[in-house]
């Protein structure tokens, strides 16, 4: 059976995206992980109330945690949730050991890139293993992006 791609799947829906992460960090690798949520958090995510721009992931006591992510409160919840609580991320033991090695030994950072509903309707998160960029690296990235835009503009107008 052929594996469905994320683009063609009608159930795939992006909840929150950290666009600034690719500008501030050099993403070397990424992995998909699950996230432990309460019922009111999932209802709120279906309405689109979340932000992962200021959050990060950390390996603590043999577990992977998402810290400082915001999920808006669900108005009709009988048992409401805390908006900025720490949420556990689900990865295999091998992936967890690789993440721990990357953060502790190599000095990398775990940055959330995208939170989305997969084709089964589960909330998943894509975590990037990243290294922080220096100011000159950011300038080079911005110059490269500007040149790409200018090139497209010239090709479009035929000048």
C-alpha positions in Angstrom: 0.0 0.0 0.0 1.4 3.4 -1.0 2.1 5.8 1.8 0.0 9.0 1.7 1.9 12.3 1.4 1.0 15.1 3.8 0.2 17.5 1.0 -2.4 15.3 -0.7 -4.1 14.0 2.5 -7.4 15.9 3.2 -7.2 15.3 7.0 -3.7 16.8 7.4 -4.1 20.3 8.9 -1.3 22.6 10.3 -2.3 24.0 13.7 0.7 26.1 14.4 4.0 26.8 12.7 7.2 28.4 14.0 8.4 30.3 10.9 11.0 32.2 12.8 12.9 29.0 13.7 14.4 28.5 10.2 15.7 32.1 10.3 17.2 31.9 13.9 18.5 28.4 13.7 20.3 26.1 11.3 18.1 23.0 11.3 20.2 19.9 10.9 17.6 17.2 11.5 14.0 16.9 12.4 11.7 14.2 13.8 8.0 13.7 14.3 6.7 13.0 17.8 3.4 12.7 19.5 2.2 15.0 22.3 0.2 14.2 25.4 -2.9 16.5 25.6 -6.1 16.8 27.6 -9.5 16.9 25.9 -10.0 20.7 26.2 -6.6 21.2 24.7 -7.5 19.2 21.6 -10.9 21.0 21.2 -9.0 24.3 21.4 -6.5 23.2 18.8 -9.3 22.2 16.5 -10.5 25.8 16.7 -7.0 27.0 15.9 -5.9 28.6 19.2 -2.2 27.8 19.7 1.3 29.3 19.5 4.6 27.5 19.5 6.9 30.5 18.4 8.4 31.0 21.9 8.5 27.4 22.9 11.3 24.8 23.0 11.8 21.1 23.9 14.0 19.7 26.6 15.1 16.3 27.7 14.7 16.0 31.5 14.7 12.9 33.7 14.6 10.6 30.7 11.5 12.3 29.1 11.0 14.8 26.4 9.0 17.9 27.4 7.6 20.8 25.4 8.0 24.0 27.4 6.3 27.4 27.1 3.9 26.5 24.3 0.5 28.3 24.4 -2.8 26.6 23.8 -5.8 29.0 24.2 -8.5 28.0 26.8 -11.5 26.2 25.4 -14.6 28.3 26.5 -17.1 25.4 26.9 -14.7 23.1 28.8 -16.0 21.4 31.9 -12.4 20.8 33.1 -10.3 23.7 31.7 -6.5 23.4 31.1 -3.6 25.6 32.0 -2.5 27.6 28.9 1.3 27.3 29.2 1.8 24.0 31.0 4.6 21.7 30.2 3.5 19.0 27.8 5.1 15.6 27.4 6.3 14.6 23.9 6.3 11.0 22.8 9.4 9.5 21.1 11.1 6.1 21.2 13.9 5.4 23.6 16.5 5.4 20.8 15.3 8.8 19.5 15.3 10.1 23.1 18.9 9.0 23.6 19.9 10.7 20.3 18.2 13.9 21.3 19.9 13.8 24.7 23.3 13.3 23.0 22.7 16.2 20.6 21.7 18.6 23.3 24.2 17.7 26.0 27.3 16.8 24.1 27.0 18.7 20.8 25.3 21.9 22.2 22.3 21.7 20.0 18.8 23.0 20.7 15.4 21.3 20.2 13.1 23.7 18.4 9.4 22.9 17.6 8.8 23.6 13.9 5.2 22.6 13.2 2.2 21.3 15.2 -0.4 19.5 13.0 -3.2 16.9 12.9 -2.0 13.9 11.0 -4.2 11.7 8.7 -5.6 9.8 11.7 -6.6 13.0 13.5 -3.8 12.8 16.1 -1.9 15.9 17.1 1.8 15.5 16.1 4.7 17.9 16.4 7.8 18.2 14.2 10.9 18.9 16.3 14.1 20.3 14.8 17.5 19.6 16.1 19.2 23.0 15.5 22.2 25.1 16.1 21.8 28.8 16.7 22.9 31.1 13.9 25.2 34.0 14.4 24.3 37.5 13.1 26.4 37.2 9.9 24.7 33.9 9.1 21.3 35.5 9.4 22.4 38.3 7.1 23.6 35.8 4.6 20.3 33.9 4.7 18.3 37.2 4.3 20.5 38.3 1.3 20.0 34.9 -0.3 16.3 35.1 0.1 16.2 38.7 -1.3 18.2 37.6 -4.3 15.8 34.7 -5.0 12.9 37.1 -4.9 14.6 39.5 -7.2 15.5 36.7 -9.6 11.9 35.5 -9.7 10.7 39.1 -10.3 13.1 39.5 -13.3 12.1 36.2 -14.8 8.4 37.1 -14.4 8.7 40.5 -16.0 11.3 39.5 -18.6 13.5 42.5 -18.0 
